[in-house]
Amino acid sequence: MSVFLHGLATALPPYLLPQDLVQAKAQEILGHKYPQFERLLKTFVTAGIDRRYSVVPIDWFEADHGWQDRNDAYIDGALALFGVSTELALARAGWAAEEVDCIVTVSSTGIATPTLEARAMDRLGFRADVRRVPVFGLGCAGGVSGLSLAQSLAAARPDDKVLLVVVETCTLSFRTDRLQKADIIATVLFGDGAAAACLSGQKADGRQVSLGAGTQTTWADTLGIMGWDVDDTGLGVVFGQEIPGFVEKNLEAAMEGALDRSGLERGDIARFVCHPGGAKVVDALEGALQLEKGTLQAERDVLRAAGNMSAPTVLFVLEQVLKQEVQGQMMATALGPGFTAAFLPFHVGADAA
């Protein structure tokens, strides 16, 4: 059963963080605390990022913040991004909020109970009987895994209108107390953002983007590669330096398995759409997928313009790819905690089935 993309939109929060400003502020706050900070300064330049966006102004990071401060900022910022991305996606789909039958919300950078879609219901105008599917813990894989989940829900009920919203506020995990290399790399890479997509089993107007069933691969003994440490102060990033090497060594076989499960061959794929975890990860993706260097230019462009926003980032890339008027069979992929690779086949073209 094919599922069709009716609308896709992305959103960024209001506070622009140019990379040179982030570097200067991090040096001011961390330079005297972290003995290796000067050695890591070059990563601000080599990360392939010009700017990020945050739900809080840069001065917010000068003070110490605990769980409540961070989570309050998450709820406020994520809810605003949820609203903006949803309204844009619905407008592009030509849907009204009251037409939505199911909402899948993907977010791992804060805790909200009631969840974000429940908090947004009255303002956005969702029906009282809309089905809510909040998903936590997917991390950077959440864009592809969330799209896969929304696809399966739409395939099960082809007449339903399914809304996927993916929102992360990574900047709020900035830490001044742990003084680990992973925290510096997170400061170099991460920004905030959201994306929303409208799916159904009915064909969309205009160019057809049809989504196949997604698959995943989770490797054994890899829990320590990526995730969160949780303590009294908040969420602390787990971001292993072995990620690029792991990708180069293991992703190709996982991709071959995903293609096989989807009834596809490598030669069928006109474009891979990847989550750009960082400049080194994009290089590793091109190597693992046997692509010419520079092939994943949309991934680099998104990284440069908005940083790594975790889960929504791959949907920013998808938006850019679709703007290029490319057609044919494609495969989206993203890596996240588990350690997991998520895959989603999709076809772009007027004759998509």
Protein Blocks (a to p, Z undefined) as FASTA:
>chain_A
ZZddfbdcddddfbdcdfklmmmmmmmmmmmmmmklmmmmmmmmmnopabdcdfbdfklm
mpccdfklmmmmmmmmmmmmmmmmmmmmmmmnopafklpmbdcdddfkbccdddfklmmm
mmnopafklccdddehklmmlmmmmmmmmmmmmmmmmmbccdddddddfklmpcfklopa
klmmmmmmpccddddddddfbdcehjddddddddddddehilmmgccdddfklccddddf
klmmmmmmmmmmmmmmmmmmnopafklpmbdcdddfbfklmmmmmmmnopaehklmmlmm
mmmmnopnhjmlmmmmmmmmmmnopacjdddddddehiacddddddedjklZZ
